[in-house]
Amino acid sequence: MTTPQDLFLVSVDVPGTRPVEQGDLSLALAGAELIDLLGTRALTLDGERIVPGAALDTGDRMLGEASAALVRAEPYESVEDWLWRRGRGLAAAYRDDLDRAGQLTGESRRWLPRLGGDAPQPDTPARRHAADRWWSHEPVLTALAVPLGIGEDRADGNENADDAVLTVLATVGDAVTELTAVRERRRIENAAFDNIWRAP
């Protein structure tokens, strides 16, 4: 299992302080992909720029897609730009990928979509893995979940993380904060627009 898969399952299974926004989750998943690719040495960071390494077989389809999507021409892409570009629709892509593998419902779905009702929460290997990582307070997973309103900030847990991982985690937090601010501005603007039309 990968960090993005674990993060997606945590977002489904662990209650947070607020509903998880799909856009926020997509940004965090893109950050989780970067962290896993850093771990496989498929990339390094030069400051905030993503420097791709040799193309590697990650053993995971979604991480393979992420590796193939890296910008391989200088001046390379910033972590922030990656989050916004790669993150577009990424939560839905991970949901579909886990669903196809039977890790959401406990049954592989190959041809027909699941019909009706909320998905049950079976005891699948993926869910067990994510739960084990979560309840052991694995620092990177915990830090990625905090901007989503899940869990508590345990900054002390990342004191041994390298600078590249810390850069990704900080950028994810900033991007989620920015997206939250954009949503709030839109909500205020829409409310003001509605008030104009309601005025006598």
C-alpha positions, 0 to 999 in steps of 0.5 A: 500500500502507498501513502496516498492510498492510506491517506484516502482510506483514512479520510473515509474511515476516520472521523474529522472535525469537518467533512473532508472536501474533495479538493483538499483531499486531492491536494493532499494526495498529490503531496503524498505521491511526491513523498512516496516518490521521494522515498523511491528516489524517483525525484529529489527537490532542489529548494521547491523545484521537483527534479525528476530522477530515472523513471522507475517501476514503482509497483503501483499504477497510480504512483507510476502515473504520477512519476510519468507526469513529472515535468522533465524539462528545466526549470522543472515544476514547483511543489505548489504547481504540482499539487494544483496540476496533479491534484485535479480530480485525484481524490476521485481517481484514487477512489475508483482505483481502490474500488476496482481493486475491491479495497473499498467494498471487499469485492473487485469491480471489473465491469459494472459500477456499484449501484445504490446506497453508501459503500459498506466499510469491510475489513479489507487488507488496505483498510487494515494497513491504513488503520495500522499506520494511522493508529501508530501515529505514523508522522507523515500520514498524520501530517498529511491528514491534519489540513483535512481536519483529521487528527491533531497536529503532532509537529514533534513527530516530523522532527526527524523528517528530511527537508524535502518531506517537510517542504512537501508537507508545508506546501500541502498545508499552504495549498489547502489553506488557500483553497479554503480561503477561495471557497469562503470568498465564493460563499460570501460573494454568492451570499451577497449576490443572493441578497441583491436579488432578494432586496425589494 
